[in-house]
Amino acid sequence: MRSTDIANFRLQDWLPQWLSPNDLISALAALAILVAFFAVWQELRGRSPFNRRITEMAQRRATLRRAALEARRPRRQGSASGLMHQIVTSLNLLRSQRAHDARMLLAQAGMRSDDAMVRYLFTRFAAPIGLAALIVLDNYGPHLLPIPEGLRSLAPIAGVVAGFFGPDVLIRNMIARRVHQMELGLPDALDLMVICAEAGLALDAALVRVSRELDATWPELAEEFGITAAELTYLPERKMAFDNLNARTNMASVRGVVNTLLQTAKFGTPLAVSLRNLAAEFREARITRAEEKAARLPAMLTVPMILFILPTLFIVLLGPAILSIIDTFSGKH
């Protein structure tokens, strides 16, 4: 008779004669391990290309839907950004010729948003006034800035000059770094375009593919190629898209690529051959620049050697002899 009292409960009374509690526990542990192994295998096994493509399309559709909804919503600007926009708009800085040049500079630096344009124009306007006011307040206040007493009257003028030219210097340094990165990645991009052209892809599809592949290694160049591929789809002429690429990059190597693409489309020459020759030329040019830097290295090391290494060497070599001569003439020996 099986007891239903909890105090007298025994597991073996409820099990068959051929199954012991230890066997039950072992079977449950083995079942748990088998279920865990199957779950991990199900998660890690490769999906079929069809299901993966369906999933990517669903994710892309959801991303586009969120972007469309965000574009329809009114954007609330922060107090600082709103104040900058009001000041720039009231001074009519967005419609000046300087604004057009600044937009091109910001595009070459990789900043294409309207907020970046507003911040840049506001900084150009407010930085000279702000630095000059700060220096004047310091002159009549705590004297925290390390300015000599004889130059304190000229320091506000220096602050105005620094505030006026400082943003341009910063933007041009960003442009130089970005151009350097694009020059390093351009041969790899051309090799990928050669592969795409030999695979039968059109120029638009090749640019999209190259932009996708270069996004992790050379994001600056991938961004420019992606914008050019998008412009090729809706601009009335291809030349306009390539002209915009030249304006955004302002690089001789990119102009060479654009001229090659235009000549290929005009005269019907093989695209893969032209791009392969360009990639080889750019790699040779990069090697030549590295050799030039290596050749300039001895001349550049001459001044540091004269100023820092040779005096120390003379002290180590001639110091003991000079000390011995001084001791001899002083009569200590």
matplotlib code that plots the C-alpha trace (Angstrom):
import matplotlib.pyplot as plt

x = [0.0, 1.5, 1.4, 0.2, 1.5, 4.4, 6.3, 6.2, 6.9, 9.5, 10.4, 11.1, 7.5, 6.3, 8.8, 8.7, 10.6, 13.2, 13.9, 15.9, 16.1, 19.7, 18.8, 16.0, 18.3, 21.0, 18.3, 17.0, 20.6, 21.3, 18.1, 18.9, 22.4, 20.8, 18.3, 21.0, 23.2, 20.3, 19.4, 23.0, 23.3, 20.0, 21.3, 24.7, 23.9, 23.9, 20.6, 19.6, 20.4, 16.7, 15.7, 18.7, 17.7, 14.1, 15.3, 17.6, 14.7, 12.5, 15.1, 15.7, 12.0, 11.8, 14.8, 13.3, 10.0, 11.6, 13.6, 10.5, 8.6, 11.5, 11.6, 7.9, 8.2, 9.1, 12.6, 13.1, 16.4, 18.1, 18.3, 22.0, 21.4, 18.2, 20.0, 22.8, 20.4, 18.5, 21.6, 23.0, 19.6, 19.1, 22.6, 21.8, 25.0, 23.4, 22.9, 26.3, 29.1, 31.1, 28.4, 28.8, 32.5, 32.0, 29.6, 32.2, 34.9, 32.6, 31.7, 35.3, 35.7, 32.9, 30.3, 27.2, 24.4, 22.7, 23.6, 27.3, 26.9, 25.1, 27.7, 30.6, 29.2, 28.3, 31.8, 33.3, 31.2, 31.4, 34.9, 36.7, 34.4, 34.4, 38.2, 38.8, 36.2, 37.8, 41.3, 40.0, 38.2, 41.4, 43.5, 41.2, 40.6, 42.5, 45.3, 44.9, 46.2, 50.0, 50.4, 53.4, 52.6, 54.0, 51.8, 48.5, 47.3, 47.9, 46.5, 42.8, 43.9, 45.7, 42.5, 40.4, 42.9, 43.0, 39.2, 38.8, 41.3, 41.0, 37.9, 39.4, 42.6, 40.7, 38.6, 41.6, 43.4, 40.4, 40.3, 44.0, 43.5, 40.5, 42.3, 45.2, 42.9, 41.1, 44.4, 45.5, 42.3, 41.9, 44.1, 42.1, 38.8, 40.0, 40.9, 37.4, 35.9, 38.0, 36.6, 33.1, 33.6, 35.0, 32.0, 29.7, 28.3, 27.5, 29.2, 26.3, 26.2, 30.0, 30.1, 27.4, 29.3, 32.6, 31.1, 29.6, 32.9, 35.1, 32.8, 34.8, 38.3, 38.1, 34.8, 35.6, 36.1, 33.1, 30.9, 32.0, 31.4, 28.0, 26.9, 28.2, 26.3, 23.1, 23.6, 24.1, 20.6, 18.7, 20.8, 20.1, 23.8, 26.5, 29.0, 27.2, 27.6, 31.3, 31.8, 30.2, 32.6, 35.5, 34.2, 33.6, 37.1, 39.3, 41.9, 44.1, 43.8, 40.0, 40.0, 42.1, 39.6, 36.7, 38.4, 39.1, 35.5, 34.2, 36.6, 35.6, 32.0, 32.7, 35.0, 33.9, 37.3, 37.3, 36.6, 38.5, 41.7, 41.6, 40.9, 43.7, 46.2, 45.1, 45.4, 48.9, 49.8, 48.5, 50.4, 53.6, 52.9, 52.4, 55.7, 57.4, 56.1, 57.4, 60.8, 60.9, 60.2, 62.9, 65.4, 64.6, 65.1, 68.9, 68.6, 65.9, 67.9, 70.9, 69.6, 68.4, 71.8, 73.7, 71.5, 71.0, 73.2, 76.6, 76.9, 76.2, 78.7, 81.4, 80.7, 81.1, 84.2, 86.1, 84.8, 87.3, 90.2, 89.2, 88.9, 92.4, 93.9, 92.2, 93.5, 97.1, 97.2, 95.7, 98.5, 96.3, 98.5]
y = [0.0, 3.4, 6.0, 9.5, 11.1, 13.5, 12.5, 8.9, 9.6, 7.3, 7.7, 4.0, 3.1, 5.1, 3.7, 0.4, -2.5, -2.3, 1.4, 2.7, 6.3, 6.5, 5.3, 7.9, 10.8, 9.6, 9.4, 12.9, 14.3, 12.7, 14.1, 17.6, 17.3, 16.1, 18.9, 21.5, 20.1, 20.1, 23.7, 24.9, 23.0, 24.4, 27.9, 27.5, 25.6, 27.5, 28.7, 28.2, 31.1, 31.5, 32.0, 34.2, 36.4, 36.6, 37.6, 40.3, 41.7, 41.8, 43.6, 46.1, 46.8, 47.4, 49.8, 51.8, 52.0, 53.3, 55.8, 57.0, 57.4, 59.3, 61.7, 62.5, 63.3, 66.9, 67.1, 69.0, 70.8, 71.4, 74.8, 75.3, 74.1, 76.1, 79.3, 78.7, 78.2, 81.4, 83.5, 82.1, 82.7, 86.2, 87.2, 85.6, 83.6, 80.5, 82.4, 84.0, 83.0, 81.9, 79.4, 77.7, 77.4, 76.2, 73.5, 72.2, 72.1, 70.3, 67.8, 67.1, 66.6, 64.1, 66.3, 66.8, 67.5, 70.9, 71.0, 70.7, 73.7, 75.8, 75.0, 75.8, 79.2, 80.0, 79.1, 81.3, 84.1, 83.6, 82.3, 85.6, 87.6, 84.9, 84.6, 88.3, 88.8, 86.0, 87.5, 91.0, 89.6, 87.8, 90.9, 92.8, 89.8, 86.9, 86.7, 83.0, 82.9, 82.7, 86.0, 88.3, 91.7, 93.5, 91.6, 91.8, 94.8, 92.8, 89.5, 90.3, 90.9, 87.5, 86.0, 87.4, 86.1, 82.7, 82.5, 83.5, 81.1, 78.3, 76.5, 76.5, 75.0, 72.3, 71.5, 71.4, 69.0, 66.7, 66.9, 66.0, 62.9, 61.8, 62.3, 60.2, 57.4, 57.4, 57.4, 54.3, 52.5, 53.4, 50.6, 48.0, 49.6, 49.4, 45.8, 45.0, 47.0, 44.9, 41.7, 43.1, 44.2, 40.8, 39.2, 41.1, 43.7, 47.2, 50.3, 51.2, 47.7, 47.5, 50.7, 49.5, 46.2, 47.8, 50.3, 47.4, 45.5, 48.5, 49.7, 47.9, 48.7, 52.1, 53.7, 57.1, 55.7, 53.4, 56.4, 58.3, 55.3, 54.7, 58.3, 58.2, 55.0, 56.6, 59.7, 57.6, 56.2, 59.5, 62.2, 62.9, 62.5, 60.3, 63.1, 65.1, 62.3, 62.0, 65.7, 65.7, 62.9, 65.1, 68.1, 66.0, 64.4, 67.0, 64.3, 63.9, 60.1, 60.2, 62.5, 60.0, 57.3, 59.5, 60.3, 56.7, 55.7, 58.5, 57.6, 53.9, 54.8, 57.1, 55.0, 51.5, 50.3, 47.4, 48.6, 45.9, 46.5, 50.2, 49.8, 47.2, 49.5, 52.4, 50.2, 49.2, 52.8, 53.9, 51.2, 52.2, 55.8, 54.8, 52.8, 55.8, 58.1, 55.7, 55.6, 59.4, 59.6, 57.0, 59.0, 62.2, 60.5, 61.0, 64.7, 65.1, 63.3, 65.6, 68.4, 66.3, 64.5, 67.8, 69.3, 66.3, 63.3, 64.9, 67.1, 64.1, 62.1, 64.8, 65.0, 61.3, 61.0, 64.3, 64.8, 62.6, 64.0, 67.6, 66.8, 65.2, 68.3, 70.6, 68.6, 68.5, 72.3, 73.0, 71.0, 68.4, 65.5]
z = [0.0, -1.1, 1.6, 0.5, 3.7, 3.0, 6.1, 5.0, 1.3, -0.4, -4.0, -4.6, -3.6, -6.7, -9.1, -11.0, -9.6, -12.4, -11.9, -8.9, -7.8, -8.9, -12.4, -12.5, -11.5, -14.1, -16.8, -16.1, -16.1, -19.4, -20.8, -19.6, -21.2, -24.5, -24.6, -23.9, -26.6, -29.1, -28.2, -28.7, -32.0, -33.2, -32.5, -34.0, -37.1, -40.4, -41.7, -45.3, -47.7, -48.4, -44.8, -44.2, -47.1, -45.9, -42.4, -43.9, -46.0, -42.9, -40.9, -43.7, -44.1, -40.3, -40.4, -43.3, -41.6, -38.4, -40.4, -42.2, -38.9, -37.3, -40.3, -40.0, -36.3, -35.4, -34.1, -30.9, -30.8, -27.6, -26.1, -27.1, -30.7, -31.0, -29.8, -32.3, -35.1, -34.2, -34.0, -37.3, -39.0, -37.7, -38.9, -42.4, -42.3, -44.0, -47.2, -47.5, -49.9, -46.8, -46.0, -49.4, -49.0, -45.4, -46.6, -49.0, -46.3, -43.9, -46.6, -47.3, -43.5, -43.5, -41.7, -43.9, -41.4, -41.1, -37.3, -38.1, -40.5, -37.9, -35.2, -37.5, -38.5, -34.9, -33.8, -36.5, -35.3, -31.5, -31.0, -31.7, -29.5, -26.7, -26.6, -26.6, -23.8, -21.8, -22.1, -21.2, -18.1, -17.1, -17.6, -15.2, -12.9, -11.5, -14.1, -14.6, -18.2, -18.5, -20.4, -19.8, -18.4, -21.4, -23.8, -22.0, -24.1, -27.3, -26.0, -26.9, -30.5, -30.5, -29.1, -32.0, -34.5, -32.9, -32.7, -36.3, -37.8, -35.2, -36.6, -40.2, -38.9, -37.1, -40.1, -42.4, -40.1, -40.1, -43.9, -44.1, -41.9, -43.8, -47.2, -45.9, -44.9, -48.3, -50.1, -48.1, -48.9, -52.5, -54.0, -52.1, -53.3, -56.9, -56.5, -55.3, -58.2, -60.6, -59.0, -59.3, -62.9, -63.9, -62.2, -64.5, -62.1, -63.4, -62.1, -59.7, -58.2, -58.0, -56.0, -53.6, -53.1, -52.6, -50.1, -48.2, -48.1, -47.1, -44.3, -41.6, -42.8, -44.7, -43.6, -45.1, -48.6, -48.2, -47.3, -50.4, -52.7, -51.1, -51.7, -55.3, -55.9, -54.6, -56.7, -59.8, -59.4, -59.4, -61.0, -64.6, -65.7, -64.4, -64.7, -62.1, -59.5, -60.3, -60.1, -56.7, -55.7, -56.8, -54.9, -51.7, -51.7, -53.5, -54.2, -57.3, -57.0, -56.9, -59.9, -61.8, -61.0, -62.1, -65.4, -66.0, -65.4, -67.6, -70.4, -70.0, -70.4, -73.3, -75.4, -74.3, -73.0, -70.5, -67.0, -65.2, -67.2, -66.5, -62.8, -62.4, -64.0, -61.7, -58.6, -59.6, -60.2, -56.8, -55.0, -56.8, -55.8, -52.2, -52.2, -53.8, -51.1, -48.4, -50.1, -50.2, -46.5, -45.8, -47.9, -46.0, -42.7, -42.4, -43.2, -40.6, -38.0, -38.4, -36.3, -33.4, -33.4, -33.3, -30.6, -28.3, -29.1, -29.9, -26.8, -24.6, -26.5, -26.2, -22.4, -21.9, -24.1, -23.3, -19.8, -17.9, -20.0, -19.2, -15.5, -15.5, -17.3, -14.8, -11.9, -13.4, -13.8, -10.4, -8.7, -7.0, -8.3]

ax = plt.figure().add_subplot(projection="3d")
ax.plot(x, y, z, "-o")
ax.set_aspect("equal")
plt.show()
